[in-house]
Amino acid sequence: MRFPTPLITGTLVRRYKRFLADVELAGGTVVTVHCANPGAMLGVNMPGLKVWLRDHRLQEKGGTKRKLAWSWEIVAAEGTLIGVNTSLPNRLVEDALAAGFIAELAGYGPSRREVAYGKASRVDFLLEAPGKPRCFVEVKNVHLKRDGRAEFPDSVTARGAKHMAELAAQVKAGDRAVVLFVVQRDDCASFAPAADIDPTYTAAFRAARGAGVEALCYGCKVSPDAIELDRAMRVEP
């Protein structure tokens, strides 16, 4: 996905209240920006890091109706560029599915978004095709890297554990179910669950895989111009 307008660079002052951050722009002005990332943002939220922002006033005719005109998209940390917007992976996956880029999910018709299933949940994508079982696809954003591998989650996620159980239930009912981890960085060799951060999620993830839920992981190329799915990555147990 290419950004519709050039991103603006700045320096992170602080990230706070989960969805807010203060960023100092090149001229010294400090702006409050929307941070679309509810996680802990381990390793990517330290003051002083270089960040890239989207100014929504540049792309919306007549100005923007957003409460905050700025949104935080990318950070430079650990020697690489990392996407921090957790809403972006769904758009990347949607484009990749339409283009047939994800080989493991090829051969289906147009995807459906946010389809109700389970116990008051909505799956990110539902794939269907004649003669094939329905395929439920749950997308997870990843930016945490430790010991050379990407890890999820970076904070406790009861919702994530619930999703794993519900995907396993779909497999039991005769459907196909996939959890797809999108790593918004290009310097990881593999993916694994962060067992020390959330052992409950890790147990649910492993139980779901044992029940037939498939785990896929794709890394991204990240630049100030675009973020794109790039390559499949190995998923560790």
C-alpha positions in Angstrom: 0.0 0.0 0.0 1.4 3.3 -1.1 0.7 6.3 1.2 -1.5 8.8 -0.7 0.6 11.8 0.3 4.2 12.1 1.4 4.8 11.4 5.1 6.2 14.0 7.4 9.2 13.2 9.7 9.5 14.1 13.3 10.9 13.0 16.6 8.9 11.1 19.2 8.4 13.0 22.4 6.2 10.5 24.2 3.5 7.9 23.6 0.6 7.9 26.2 -3.0 6.9 26.8 -2.6 4.1 24.3 -3.8 6.0 21.3 -1.9 9.3 21.6 1.6 10.5 21.0 3.4 13.8 21.0 5.9 14.4 18.1 8.2 17.3 17.5 8.3 18.4 13.9 11.4 19.7 12.1 10.6 23.3 13.0 10.3 22.6 16.7 6.5 22.5 16.8 5.1 19.7 18.9 1.9 18.1 17.6 -0.4 15.4 19.2 -1.0 12.5 16.8 -3.2 9.5 16.7 -1.4 6.3 17.5 -3.4 3.4 16.0 -1.8 0.8 18.2 -3.3 -0.4 21.5 -0.4 -2.7 22.4 2.6 -2.0 24.6 4.7 -1.1 21.5 7.8 -2.7 23.1 11.0 -1.4 21.4 9.3 1.2 19.3 8.0 3.8 21.7 11.1 5.3 23.2 11.4 9.2 23.2 13.9 10.4 20.6 13.1 7.9 17.9 12.5 9.2 14.3 8.9 8.8 13.2 6.9 9.3 10.0 3.4 10.9 10.2 0.5 11.2 7.9 -1.1 14.6 7.7 -4.7 13.8 6.7 -5.4 17.4 5.8 -3.3 16.9 2.7 -5.4 14.1 1.4 -9.0 15.1 2.3 -10.6 17.8 0.3 -11.9 20.7 2.4 -9.7 19.6 5.4 -10.2 16.6 7.7 -13.0 15.8 10.1 -10.7 13.7 12.2 -10.2 14.9 15.8 -6.5 14.6 15.2 -5.1 15.6 11.8 -1.9 13.6 12.3 -1.5 9.8 12.5 1.7 7.9 13.3 2.6 5.4 10.6 6.3 4.4 10.8 9.2 4.5 13.3 12.9 4.0 12.9 14.2 1.6 15.6 16.6 -1.2 16.0 18.3 -0.4 12.7 15.2 -0.7 10.5 11.8 0.9 9.6 8.8 -0.5 11.4 5.1 0.1 10.7 3.1 0.8 13.9 -0.4 1.3 12.5 -2.3 -1.9 13.5 -5.2 -1.1 11.1 -2.9 -1.4 8.1 -2.3 -5.2 8.0 -6.0 -5.8 7.1 -5.7 -3.5 4.1 -2.4 -5.2 3.1 -4.0 -8.6 3.3 -7.1 -7.5 1.4 -4.9 -6.3 -1.5 -2.8 -9.4 -1.4 -5.8 -11.7 -1.5 -7.2 -9.9 -4.5 -3.8 -10.2 -6.2 -3.4 -13.8 -5.4 -0.1 -13.0 -3.6 -0.7 -15.3 -0.6 -0.2 -18.7 -2.1 -1.7 -20.6 0.8 -5.0 -18.7 0.4 -5.3 -18.8 -3.4 -8.2 -20.2 -5.3 -11.1 -18.5 -3.5 -13.6 -15.9 -4.7 -13.6 -12.3 -3.5 -13.1 -12.1 0.3 -15.8 -10.8 2.7 -14.8 -8.6 5.5 -15.9 -8.5 9.2 -18.2 -11.5 9.0 -19.9 -12.4 12.3 -19.0 -15.8 13.8 -18.3 -17.5 17.1 -19.5 -15.8 20.3 -20.1 -12.2 19.3 -16.9 -12.0 17.2 -16.2 -10.9 13.6 -13.6 -12.6 11.5 -11.3 -10.3 9.5 -11.8 -12.3 6.2 -14.1 -15.1 5.1 -13.0 -16.8 1.9 -15.4 -19.0 -0.1 -15.3 -21.1 -3.3 -17.4 -23.9 -4.8 -16.2 -27.3 -3.7 -14.0 -25.9 -0.9 -14.7 -25.5 2.9 -15.2 -21.9 4.0 -11.9 -20.4 5.2 -11.9 -18.0 8.2 -8.9 -15.8 8.3 -7.9 -13.8 11.4 -5.1 -11.1 10.9 -2.7 -10.1 13.6 -0.3 -7.2 13.5 3.3 -7.8 14.6 6.1 -5.4 15.2 8.0 -6.9 18.2 11.4 -8.5 17.5 13.4 -10.5 20.0 16.4 -12.9 19.4 16.1 -12.4 15.7 12.5 -13.5 15.4 9.1 -11.7 15.3 6.8 -12.3 18.2 3.2 -11.7 19.1 1.7 -10.4 21.3 3.6 -7.5 22.9 1.1 -7.3 25.8 -1.6 -9.5 27.2 -4.5 -10.1 24.8 -7.6 -11.9 26.1 -9.3 -11.1 22.8 -6.5 -12.8 20.9 -6.9 -16.0 23.0 -10.6 -15.9 22.4 -10.1 -15.7 18.6 -7.8 -18.8 18.7 -10.5 -20.8 20.5 -13.2 -19.7 18.0 -11.1 -20.5 15.0 -10.5 -24.0 16.4 -14.3 -24.4 16.8 -14.7 -23.5 13.1 -12.2 -26.3 12.1 -14.2 -28.7 14.3 -17.3 -27.7 12.4 -15.7 -28.6 9.1 -14.4 -25.2 8.0 -10.8 -24.1 7.4 -9.3 -21.5 9.7 -6.1 -19.5 9.5 -4.4 -17.0 11.7 -2.2 -14.7 9.6 0.6 -12.7 11.3 1.7 -9.6 9.4 5.1 -8.4 10.5 5.6 -4.7 9.7 9.3 -4.9 9.4 11.8 -6.8 7.2 14.6 -7.9 9.6 13.1 -11.1 11.2 14.0 -14.6 10.4 10.9 -16.4 11.8 7.9 -16.0 14.0 7.0 -17.4 17.4 4.4 -16.6 20.1 5.7 -14.5 23.0 5.2 -17.1 25.7 6.6 -15.0 28.5 4.5 -12.0 27.7 1.2 -13.8 27.4 1.3 -17.5 28.4 -2.5 -17.8 28.1 -2.5 -16.6 24.5 0.5 -18.8 23.7 -1.4 -21.8 25.1 -4.5 -20.9 23.1 -2.4 -20.5 19.9 -0.7 -23.9 20.3 -4.0 -25.6 21.2 -5.6 -24.1 18.1 -2.8 -25.3 15.9 -3.1 -28.7 17.4 -6.8 -28.6 16.5 -6.1 -27.8 12.9 -5.9 -24.0 12.7 -3.2 -23.0 10.3 -0.6 -20.3 11.2 0.9 -18.2 8.4 3.3 -15.3 8.7 4.3 -12.7 6.1 7.0 -10.0 6.5 6.7 -6.5 5.0 8.9 -4.1 3.1 8.6 -0.8 4.9 9.6 2.6 3.4 8.4 6.2 3.8 6.6 5.7 0.5 4.8 2.4 1.0 4.3 -0.7 3.2 3.8 -4.0 1.3 3.6 -7.7 2.0 7.0 -9.1 1.0 7.7 -12.8 1.9 6.4 -15.8 3.8 8.1 -16.5 7.1 8.6 -19.7 9.1 6.3 -20.1 12.1 7.9 -21.8 15.1 5.9 -24.0 17.5 
